[in-house]
């Protein structure tokens, strides 16, 4: 009986990489196993208010008595900490990082690890992939009812990494009424569908005024998706102390409408 063939150095390296990837996925899975529902907030275009929607959605759910975590996955341009006005970073607890909390929401973001928030983070795909995985398995998330994930915009490597790693339950798509934003939002929906993942629905941000209205609802109808609600363009979002949904009754009512519509979609896949 012949002895097993000795692996070449290249084969050994590939096998070691497979083992490392498996261990990494296992650590991430173990870190996230206590989370109830994982919701990605996503857009095909930057600047449509994805972070604004993610943060206000998170604080609205927290105000309703839910345990909520917010993960800022926009590694290049992390803005969640600025919107929430949170300055204290995570605390080291053994090998884990305990995320700080603001307005009842636990927050983790690349911004905590920048010396200067004006600094440009110029990383290629593999570095972004490693950073996201590191955050996921190093953070003590606890057992939140919801994790809101603020994804990077576009359809390239960074959002793809998030989709493949986090096993998200579904996505909230953010668009403005503008034609180009709607087109890019459609591209992001098609990317999600190619990944065989679920879209919970569409939110139209910056609705009314010079941007017009109706683009988000038309997109939802065209793609056969629920329309979760519209967010009116308002000066209330310029408040520098609190997210607008906590400061303005009108904005708060809009986000309450969206969260209730979102819960209906979640219940359809996770009946209680």
C-alpha positions, 0 to 999 in steps of 0.5 A: 500500500503506497503512502499518501502523496506529500502536499506541495508547499502551494497546496499546504498554503491553500489548505492552511488558508481554508482552515483559517477561513473556517476558524474565522467564520466560526468565531464570527458565528459564535459572536453573533449567535445571541442577536435576534434580527440582523437588518442591513441598511443599504443603498446603491449611492452614497449621500442618500441618507443611509447612515441617517436612516440607520441611526434613527431606525436604531434609536427609534427601536431602542425608544420602544424598549428594544435592545439594539446594536448598531454596527457601522460597516462603512469602513472608508467613511464611518459616520455613525459616531458623528450622527450619534455624538458619541465620543467614548470608545469601546472598553477592552474586556479580556479578548473582547471589546465592549461597545459604548452605548448612546440613546440606548443603542450599543455602537461599534464603528471604525471611527473609534480607531481613527486618531483624526476623523478627517483622516482618509482610510485608503484600504483595498478590499482584503484589508476591509474584509479583515477589519469587518471580520475583526470587529465582528468576532472581537465585539461583545454584542450581548443578546440584542433584539436587533442589530442594525448594520450600516453598510457601505454604498455601492455593489463592490467588494465592501458590501459584498463582504458584509453580505457574505459574513453577517448572514443578514436577515434582510435589508432596508433599501434607502433612496431619494426620489431622484432618478439616479438614486432610484436607478442605483438603489435598483442595482443594489436590490439586484445585488441582494437578489443575486446573493439570495437574500431578502429585502424587507422594503424601501425607504424614500429619504429627502422626500418633498421640496426640490427632490420631489416625491414618489421615487421610492414608492415607484421603485418598490412597486417596480421591484415587487417590494414593500414600501416602508415609508417616506422621510420628509426633507426637514431642518430637524435633521440639522440638530447637533445634539440628538438624532432627529427622531428623538428631537422632532415629533414629526420625524419620530412619527415617520420613523415609527411608521417605518419601524412598524412596517419593518416589524411586519416584514420581519414577522413574516420570516420570523413568526413569534 
